[in-house]
Amino acid sequence: MPELVNELDGMIAGHLMDTNTPLPPPNPNFQPDAVNPITGKGTPPKAQPAAKTAAGWNASGTTAGVKRDGGHPLVNSTGKDPFIATQAVPKSVGPVIGRARIKLSTSGDGQMFWASKSKPGFAGKFVDFNLLHDGRWHEYEVTLPVVGELSGFRLDPGRGEGEIRTDWIGLVSPDGTTLKRWDF
């Protein structure tokens, strides 16, 4: 059996080289001795500090970091999926309205994501919306069909390279009551 594994491994490596397939860089946070979720053996992972932007929001995806510029957080998008996210959300059950005042010079549509306590994570829980990429301030509003109690909120302001400035982000109940507003 090890011979077959070695043969298949060689075929995969050859295919990757023949097709000039780009390989991802090594994960600097990889911990080979971390706890295996199946066996339970290993060393618990080290806590990694989050890259905070402001007011409990984290910048992730393809961003080159966050700095203050003219009083507003400036995120430089370096690729196709910049986003900011927070788990510091108000207690709310059911649909909410996500609002944001942003200006940007990226490209593509925006997305607002939500997570709930019954369905953690953002995968598959988003609403697309149109963005104006003219470097001027614009307000956006999106109804998020949250099921259960809200546990996270994420804003993807476009899908391309460029600058993103955020004035404020808010969550509002369907009756118009402000649940939370983050002023940057």
C-alpha positions as CSV (number, residue, x, y, z in Angstrom):
1,M,0.0,0.0,0.0
2,P,2.8,2.6,0.7
3,E,4.0,2.0,-2.9
4,L,0.6,3.0,-4.3
5,V,0.5,6.1,-2.1
6,N,4.0,7.1,-3.3
7,E,3.0,6.5,-6.9
8,L,-0.2,8.6,-6.6
9,D,1.7,11.3,-4.8
10,G,4.2,11.5,-7.6
11,M,1.4,11.7,-10.2
12,I,-0.2,14.6,-8.3
13,A,3.1,16.4,-8.0
14,G,3.8,15.9,-11.7
15,H,0.3,17.2,-12.7
16,L,0.7,20.3,-10.5
17,M,4.1,21.0,-12.2
18,D,2.8,20.3,-15.7
19,T,-0.2,22.7,-15.3
20,N,1.8,25.4,-13.4
21,T,-0.8,25.2,-10.6
22,P,-0.1,27.9,-8.0
23,L,0.3,26.5,-4.6
24,P,-0.9,28.3,-1.5
25,P,1.8,29.6,0.9
26,P,2.4,27.7,4.1
27,N,0.0,28.5,6.9
28,P,2.1,30.4,9.5
29,N,-0.5,29.5,12.2
30,F,-0.3,25.7,11.4
31,Q,0.3,23.7,14.6
32,P,1.1,20.1,13.7
33,D,0.7,19.0,17.4
34,A,-2.7,20.6,17.8
35,V,-5.6,18.6,19.1
36,N,-7.0,16.1,16.6
37,P,-10.8,16.5,16.7
38,I,-11.3,12.8,16.0
39,T,-8.9,11.3,18.5
40,G,-8.7,14.2,21.0
41,K,-5.0,13.8,21.2
42,G,-2.5,16.6,20.9
43,T,-1.8,20.1,22.3
44,P,-4.5,22.7,22.5
45,P,-4.0,25.5,19.9
46,K,-2.4,28.7,21.0
47,A,-4.7,31.7,21.1
48,Q,-4.1,34.0,18.1
49,P,-4.8,37.7,18.6
50,A,-7.3,39.2,16.1
51,A,-6.4,42.1,13.9
52,K,-8.8,44.6,15.3
53,T,-10.0,47.6,13.3
54,A,-12.2,49.6,15.5
55,A,-15.2,49.0,17.9
56,G,-14.8,45.2,18.0
57,W,-14.6,44.7,14.2
58,N,-11.9,42.5,12.6
59,A,-10.5,43.0,9.1
60,S,-9.9,39.8,7.2
61,G,-9.9,38.3,3.8
62,T,-7.7,40.1,1.3
63,T,-6.9,43.2,3.2
64,A,-3.5,44.8,3.8
65,G,-4.5,46.0,7.2
66,V,-6.3,48.9,8.7
67,K,-5.3,52.4,9.6
68,R,-7.0,55.7,10.5
69,D,-7.2,58.2,7.8
70,G,-9.3,61.4,8.2
71,G,-11.0,59.9,11.3
72,H,-12.3,56.8,9.5
73,P,-10.8,53.3,9.3
74,L,-9.1,52.8,5.9
75,V,-8.9,49.3,4.7
76,N,-6.7,48.6,1.7
77,S,-8.2,45.7,-0.3
78,T,-5.5,43.7,-2.0
79,G,-7.7,41.1,-3.7
80,K,-11.0,39.6,-4.3
81,D,-12.6,39.2,-0.9
82,P,-12.1,42.0,1.6
83,F,-14.4,41.9,4.6
84,I,-14.9,43.2,8.2
85,A,-16.7,41.1,10.8
86,T,-17.8,41.2,14.4
87,Q,-19.3,38.9,17.0
88,A,-20.1,41.9,19.2
89,V,-23.7,42.0,18.1
90,P,-26.8,43.0,20.1
91,K,-29.2,40.3,21.3
92,S,-31.7,39.9,18.6
93,V,-33.9,37.0,17.3
94,G,-35.1,36.9,13.7
95,P,-34.6,39.2,10.8
96,V,-32.6,42.4,11.1
97,I,-31.6,45.2,8.7
98,G,-27.9,45.8,8.1
99,R,-27.0,49.4,7.3
100,A,-23.6,51.0,6.5
101,R,-22.2,54.3,5.3
102,I,-19.1,53.6,3.3
103,K,-17.1,55.0,0.4
104,L,-14.9,52.9,-1.8
105,S,-12.9,52.5,-4.9
106,T,-13.1,48.7,-5.2
107,S,-15.3,46.8,-7.6
108,G,-18.1,44.3,-7.6
109,D,-21.2,43.8,-5.5
110,G,-21.3,44.0,-1.7
111,Q,-22.5,41.3,0.6
112,M,-23.8,41.3,4.2
113,F,-23.5,38.1,6.1
114,W,-25.0,36.9,9.4
115,A,-24.4,34.1,11.8
116,S,-26.8,32.7,14.4
117,K,-26.4,30.7,17.6
118,S,-28.3,27.8,16.0
119,K,-26.3,28.0,12.8
120,P,-22.8,29.3,13.5
121,G,-20.5,30.7,10.9
122,F,-21.2,32.8,7.8
123,A,-21.2,30.2,5.1
124,G,-24.2,30.5,2.8
125,K,-25.9,33.2,4.9
126,F,-25.6,36.4,3.0
127,V,-27.5,38.9,0.8
128,D,-25.9,40.6,-2.2
129,F,-26.3,44.3,-2.8
130,N,-25.2,46.8,-5.4
131,L,-22.3,49.2,-4.5
132,L,-21.3,52.5,-6.0
133,H,-17.5,52.6,-6.5
134,D,-17.1,56.4,-7.0
135,G,-15.1,57.4,-3.9
136,R,-18.1,59.2,-2.4
137,W,-20.1,58.4,0.8
138,H,-23.2,56.2,0.2
139,E,-25.6,54.6,2.6
140,Y,-26.7,51.0,2.1
141,E,-29.5,49.0,3.7
142,V,-30.0,45.2,3.4
143,T,-32.7,43.0,5.1
144,L,-31.0,39.9,6.6
145,P,-33.4,36.9,7.0
146,V,-31.8,35.8,10.3
147,V,-33.3,32.6,11.8
148,G,-32.7,32.3,15.5
149,E,-30.5,34.5,17.7
150,L,-28.0,36.7,15.9
151,S,-24.4,35.8,16.8
152,G,-22.3,37.6,14.1
153,F,-22.3,40.2,11.3
154,R,-20.0,40.6,8.4
155,L,-19.7,43.2,5.6
156,D,-18.0,42.5,2.3
157,P,-17.6,45.9,0.6
158,G,-16.8,44.8,-2.9
159,R,-14.6,42.2,-4.5
160,G,-11.6,44.0,-5.9
161,E,-8.5,46.0,-5.0
162,G,-8.9,49.5,-3.7
163,E,-9.6,51.6,-0.7
164,I,-12.6,51.2,1.7
165,R,-13.6,53.8,4.3
166,T,-16.3,53.2,6.8
167,D,-18.2,56.0,8.6
168,W,-20.7,53.8,10.5
169,I,-22.4,50.3,10.4
170,G,-25.7,49.6,12.1
171,L,-28.2,46.9,12.8
172,V,-31.9,47.8,13.0
173,S,-35.0,45.8,13.8
174,P,-37.7,45.4,11.2
175,D,-39.8,48.0,13.1
176,G,-37.0,50.6,12.7
177,T,-35.6,50.4,16.3
178,T,-31.8,50.8,16.3
179,L,-30.3,47.7,17.8
180,K,-26.6,48.7,17.5
181,R,-24.6,51.3,15.7
182,W,-20.9,51.4,15.4
183,D,-19.5,54.9,14.7
184,F,-16.0,54.9,13.4
